[in-house]
Amino acid sequence: MNKLAISLSLFAGICLSAQAQNYPTKPIKLIVPFATGGGNDTVARSIAQQLSITLGQPVIVDNKAGAGGIIGADMAAKAPADGYTLFLGGVGSLAVNPQVMQKIPYDPFKDFAPIILLASAPSVVAVNLSQPFKTIQDMTAFAKKNPNRLNYASNGNGSSAHVAAVLYESMAGVEMAHIPYKGLAPAMTDLMSGQVQLMFSSMVAIVPQIKAGKLRALAVTGTKRSALLPDVPTLAESGLPGYEAGSWYGLLAPAGTPAEIIQKLNQESAKGLSQASVRSALSNEGADVAGGTPEDFAKHIKVEHGRIGKMIADGRLKTN
């Protein structure tokens, strides 16, 4: 390498370092690939509010729903890698869609830089009040006798709700009709009105509707009962030993975002997650605060990618 090239390289490094030190100097956009009102939206707005305080610039949540999260993910992947566009990713956008969609415009590993795993949450199996089912056993018995008579909503093909329902179908030996929506809020609206019969939904959004008596909870998908719904059994307790599913939410940036900015966002996000207001807001809706390093989050995505890949290879997860 000649002296000019070395000088230019050093100059570029100094500029990047200065950019990271001064970052941010303008508002930051956080893309959420689902409609407002869902679990993704709740987590995004909780962390955005705290980041706005600690970073000294507004962090604006931008809901870009559609195609099971692909539209928002693609927009984030193609955004400038300068730290001013972030992405809230989850199991659907990072582990499911890239493996089940024939043509997907982004690569979950090459196009994103993981920042931090924010939270995880089990799902709840909830039914419309008009349904006669009081337990999962009731629902399973009906579904076995009436293949595809039950329909269930999800917030999109490949979403955590879709994955949880497919896992139930596989383990219970039943078949149901899947109706994907562009987000959790419209799916919830149709569930409460009776347009669809049931849903495997993230706790972050559905617990308030259950406590308000608008929906009936049959089971939770975690390994243990939720403190928010202590009387509701797990699916494992309801005749499906070993069943476990749920949602997770993480913060990412476009690949190529300077490492200094990634580290700063990780540190400030961790501070936000440590705030009592954030922890309370998430725990009150059934989510558990996560955290860790960018490397920890990258490993988590890889593990989830492998888990979903096995479901696909076994023929259990298909999109409509």
C-alpha positions as CSV (number, residue, x, y, z in Angstrom):
1,M,0.0,0.0,0.0
2,N,1.5,3.4,-1.0
3,K,1.7,6.4,1.2
4,L,-1.3,8.1,-0.4
5,A,-3.5,5.0,0.2
6,I,-2.3,4.7,3.8
7,S,-3.1,8.4,4.4
8,L,-6.5,8.2,2.9
9,S,-7.3,5.1,4.9
10,L,-6.2,6.8,8.1
11,F,-8.2,9.9,7.2
12,A,-11.3,7.7,6.6
13,G,-10.8,6.0,9.9
14,I,-10.6,9.4,11.7
15,C,-13.7,10.6,10.0
16,L,-15.6,7.5,11.0
17,S,-14.5,7.8,14.6
18,A,-15.5,11.5,14.7
19,Q,-18.9,10.6,13.1
20,A,-19.5,8.0,15.8
21,Q,-18.5,10.4,18.6
22,N,-20.9,13.0,17.3
23,Y,-23.7,10.6,16.6
24,P,-26.6,11.3,16.5
25,T,-27.0,14.8,15.1
26,K,-30.5,14.3,13.6
27,P,-33.6,12.2,14.2
28,I,-33.4,8.4,13.9
29,K,-36.0,6.3,12.2
30,L,-37.0,2.9,13.6
31,I,-38.8,0.8,11.1
32,V,-41.3,-1.7,12.4
33,P,-42.5,-4.2,9.8
34,F,-46.0,-4.5,11.2
35,A,-49.0,-2.2,11.8
36,T,-49.5,-0.2,14.9
37,G,-51.0,-1.8,18.0
38,G,-49.2,-5.1,18.0
39,G,-46.4,-6.5,20.1
40,N,-43.7,-5.3,17.8
41,D,-45.1,-1.8,18.0
42,T,-45.3,-1.8,21.8
43,V,-41.7,-2.9,22.2
44,A,-40.5,-0.5,19.5
45,R,-42.2,2.5,21.1
46,S,-40.9,1.6,24.6
47,I,-37.3,1.5,23.5
48,A,-37.6,4.5,21.1
49,Q,-38.9,6.7,23.9
50,Q,-35.8,5.8,26.1
51,L,-33.4,6.1,23.2
52,S,-34.8,9.6,22.4
53,I,-33.8,10.6,25.9
54,T,-30.4,9.1,26.1
55,L,-29.3,9.9,22.6
56,G,-30.7,13.4,22.7
57,Q,-32.4,13.1,19.3
58,P,-36.0,11.9,18.5
59,V,-36.3,8.2,17.6
60,I,-39.3,8.0,15.4
61,V,-41.2,4.7,15.0
62,D,-42.1,4.1,11.3
63,N,-44.6,1.3,10.8
64,K,-44.2,-0.3,7.4
65,A,-46.6,-3.2,7.3
66,G,-47.1,-5.7,4.5
67,A,-46.0,-9.1,3.1
68,G,-45.5,-10.6,6.5
69,G,-42.8,-8.1,7.5
70,I,-40.9,-8.3,4.2
71,I,-41.7,-4.8,3.0
72,G,-40.3,-3.1,6.2
73,A,-37.3,-5.4,6.4
74,D,-36.4,-4.7,2.8
75,M,-36.7,-0.9,3.4
76,A,-34.4,-1.1,6.4
77,A,-31.9,-3.4,4.6
78,K,-31.5,-0.9,1.8
79,A,-31.3,2.2,3.9
80,P,-28.0,4.1,4.3
81,A,-25.7,2.5,6.8
82,D,-25.2,5.6,8.8
83,G,-27.1,4.8,12.0
84,Y,-30.1,6.9,11.2
85,T,-32.3,4.0,10.1
86,L,-32.9,1.1,12.5
87,F,-35.0,-2.0,12.3
88,L,-37.1,-4.0,14.8
89,G,-36.6,-7.6,13.7
90,G,-38.1,-10.8,14.9
91,V,-38.5,-14.5,14.2
92,G,-40.7,-13.8,11.1
93,S,-38.4,-11.3,9.3
94,L,-35.1,-12.9,10.3
95,A,-35.7,-16.6,10.6
96,V,-38.8,-17.6,8.8
97,N,-39.4,-15.5,5.7
98,P,-35.8,-15.9,4.3
99,Q,-36.3,-19.7,4.3
100,V,-39.9,-20.1,3.1
101,M,-40.2,-17.3,0.5
102,Q,-38.9,-18.2,-2.9
103,K,-37.9,-14.6,-3.7
104,I,-36.9,-12.4,-0.8
105,P,-35.1,-9.1,-1.4
106,Y,-32.8,-9.2,1.6
107,D,-30.5,-11.6,3.4
108,P,-30.9,-11.7,7.2
109,F,-27.2,-12.2,7.8
110,K,-25.5,-10.2,5.1
111,D,-27.8,-7.1,5.0
112,F,-28.2,-6.4,8.8
113,A,-25.9,-5.6,11.7
114,P,-27.4,-6.9,15.0
115,I,-27.4,-4.4,17.8
116,I,-29.3,-6.0,20.8
117,L,-32.0,-8.5,21.6
118,L,-34.6,-6.4,23.4
119,A,-37.2,-8.7,24.7
120,S,-39.0,-12.0,24.3
121,A,-42.5,-13.1,25.1
122,P,-44.6,-16.3,25.1
123,S,-47.8,-16.4,23.1
124,V,-51.3,-17.0,24.2
125,V,-53.9,-19.2,22.5
126,A,-57.1,-17.0,22.6
127,V,-60.5,-17.7,21.1
128,N,-63.5,-15.6,20.3
129,L,-66.1,-15.7,23.2
130,S,-68.6,-17.3,20.8
131,Q,-66.5,-20.4,20.6
132,P,-67.5,-23.3,23.0
133,F,-63.9,-24.3,23.8
134,K,-62.8,-23.8,27.4
135,T,-59.6,-25.8,27.1
136,I,-57.0,-26.7,24.5
137,Q,-58.2,-30.3,24.9
138,D,-61.7,-29.2,23.8
139,M,-60.3,-27.4,20.8
140,T,-58.0,-30.2,19.8
141,A,-60.9,-32.7,20.0
142,F,-63.0,-30.6,17.7
143,A,-60.1,-29.9,15.3
144,K,-59.4,-33.6,14.9
145,K,-63.0,-34.4,14.0
146,N,-63.3,-31.3,11.7
147,P,-60.1,-30.8,9.7
148,N,-59.7,-27.2,8.5
149,R,-63.1,-26.1,10.1
150,L,-61.2,-23.9,12.6
151,N,-59.6,-20.8,11.2
152,Y,-56.9,-18.9,13.0
153,A,-55.5,-15.4,12.4
154,S,-51.9,-14.3,12.4
155,N,-50.1,-11.1,11.9
156,G,-48.6,-12.4,8.6
157,N,-47.1,-15.4,6.9
158,G,-44.0,-16.5,8.8
159,S,-44.8,-14.5,11.9
160,S,-44.3,-15.9,15.4
161,A,-48.1,-16.4,15.7
162,H,-48.0,-18.4,12.5
163,V,-45.0,-20.5,13.7
164,A,-46.7,-21.2,17.1
165,A,-49.9,-22.3,15.4
166,V,-48.1,-24.6,13.0
167,L,-46.1,-26.2,15.8
168,Y,-49.5,-26.8,17.6
169,E,-51.0,-28.4,14.5
170,S,-48.0,-30.7,14.1
171,M,-47.8,-31.8,17.7
172,A,-51.6,-32.2,18.1
173,G,-52.1,-33.9,14.8
174,V,-54.7,-31.4,13.5
175,E,-55.2,-29.1,10.5
176,M,-56.6,-25.6,10.7
177,A,-57.1,-22.8,8.1
178,H,-54.6,-20.0,8.3
179,I,-55.7,-16.4,7.7
180,P,-52.7,-14.0,7.6
181,Y,-53.2,-10.3,8.2
182,K,-50.9,-7.3,7.7
183,G,-50.4,-6.8,11.4
184,L,-51.6,-7.9,14.9
185,A,-54.1,-5.0,15.3
186,P,-56.3,-5.9,12.3
187,A,-56.1,-9.6,13.2
188,M,-57.2,-8.8,16.8
189,T,-60.1,-6.8,15.5
190,D,-61.4,-9.6,13.5
191,L,-60.8,-12.1,16.3
192,M,-62.9,-10.1,18.7
193,S,-65.7,-9.6,16.2
194,G,-65.8,-13.3,15.4
195,Q,-64.6,-13.1,11.8
196,V,-61.9,-15.5,12.8
197,Q,-62.2,-18.1,15.6
198,L,-58.8,-18.2,17.3
199,M,-55.3,-16.8,17.4
200,F,-51.8,-17.6,18.8
201,S,-50.9,-14.1,19.8
202,S,-48.0,-12.4,21.5
203,M,-48.8,-11.5,25.1
204,V,-47.6,-8.0,24.6
205,A,-50.8,-7.1,22.8
206,I,-53.5,-9.6,23.8
207,V,-53.4,-9.8,27.6
208,P,-55.4,-6.5,28.0
209,Q,-58.1,-7.9,25.7
210,I,-58.3,-11.1,27.8
211,K,-58.4,-9.2,31.1
212,A,-61.1,-7.0,29.7
213,G,-63.2,-10.1,29.0
214,K,-63.2,-9.6,25.3
215,L,-61.3,-12.9,24.5
216,R,-60.9,-16.2,26.3
217,A,-57.4,-17.6,26.9
218,L,-56.9,-21.3,26.6
219,A,-53.2,-21.7,27.1
220,V,-49.8,-20.0,27.0
221,T,-46.9,-21.2,24.8
222,G,-44.0,-20.8,27.2
223,T,-42.4,-23.4,29.4
224,K,-44.1,-22.0,32.5
225,R,-47.3,-20.2,33.3
226,S,-47.3,-16.4,33.0
227,A,-47.6,-14.2,36.0
228,L,-50.1,-12.2,34.1
229,L,-52.4,-15.2,33.5
230,P,-51.5,-17.5,36.4
231,D,-54.7,-19.6,36.0
232,V,-54.0,-20.3,32.3
233,P,-52.1,-23.5,31.7
234,T,-49.2,-24.0,29.3
235,L,-49.7,-26.1,26.1
236,A,-47.3,-28.6,27.6
237,E,-49.6,-28.9,30.6
238,S,-52.6,-29.3,28.2
239,G,-51.5,-32.5,26.6
240,L,-48.6,-31.4,24.4
241,P,-45.4,-32.1,26.5
242,G,-42.4,-30.3,25.1
243,Y,-44.3,-27.6,23.3
244,E,-42.6,-24.2,23.4
245,A,-43.0,-21.1,21.2
246,G,-43.1,-17.3,21.4
247,S,-41.9,-14.0,20.0
248,W,-38.7,-12.1,20.3
249,Y,-37.8,-8.6,19.3
250,G,-34.4,-7.2,18.5
251,L,-32.8,-4.0,17.2
252,L,-30.7,-4.0,14.0
253,A,-29.1,-1.6,11.6
254,P,-28.2,-1.9,7.9
255,A,-25.0,-3.9,7.3
256,G,-22.0,-1.6,7.1
257,T,-23.1,0.7,9.8
258,P,-19.9,1.8,11.7
259,A,-19.0,-0.5,14.5
260,E,-18.7,2.5,16.9
261,I,-22.3,3.4,16.2
262,I,-23.5,-0.2,16.7
263,Q,-21.7,-0.3,20.1
264,K,-23.1,3.1,21.1
265,L,-26.7,2.0,20.2
266,N,-26.1,-1.3,22.1
267,Q,-25.0,0.6,25.2
268,E,-27.7,3.1,25.1
269,S,-30.4,0.4,24.4
270,A,-29.1,-1.5,27.4
271,K,-29.4,1.6,29.5
272,G,-33.0,1.9,28.3
273,L,-33.8,-1.7,29.1
274,S,-32.5,-1.1,32.6
275,Q,-35.0,1.7,33.2
276,A,-37.8,0.7,35.6
277,S,-40.4,2.3,33.3
278,V,-39.4,0.2,30.3
279,R,-39.1,-3.1,32.3
280,S,-42.5,-2.4,33.9
281,A,-44.2,-1.6,30.6
282,L,-42.9,-4.8,29.0
283,S,-43.5,-7.1,32.0
284,N,-47.0,-5.8,32.5
285,E,-47.8,-7.1,29.1
286,G,-46.0,-10.4,29.4
287,A,-42.6,-9.7,27.8
288,D,-39.3,-10.4,29.4
289,V,-36.4,-8.0,29.0
290,A,-33.4,-9.5,27.2
291,G,-30.2,-7.6,26.5
292,G,-26.6,-8.7,25.7
293,T,-24.0,-7.8,23.1
294,P,-24.4,-7.5,19.3
295,E,-22.6,-10.8,19.1
296,D,-25.1,-12.4,21.5
297,F,-27.9,-11.3,19.3
298,A,-26.2,-12.5,16.1
299,K,-25.9,-16.0,17.7
300,H,-29.5,-15.9,18.8
301,I,-30.6,-15.2,15.2
302,K,-28.5,-18.1,13.9
303,V,-30.0,-20.5,16.4
304,E,-33.5,-19.4,15.6
305,H,-32.7,-19.7,11.9
306,G,-31.7,-23.3,12.4
307,R,-34.7,-24.1,14.5
308,I,-37.1,-22.8,11.9
309,G,-35.1,-24.5,9.1
310,K,-35.7,-27.8,10.8
311,M,-39.4,-27.2,10.9
312,I,-39.4,-26.4,7.2
313,A,-37.3,-29.4,6.3
314,D,-39.8,-31.6,8.2
315,G,-42.6,-30.1,6.1
316,R,-44.3,-28.5,9.0
317,L,-44.0,-24.8,8.1
318,K,-45.4,-23.6,4.8
319,T,-46.7,-20.2,3.7
320,N,-50.0,-19.7,2.0
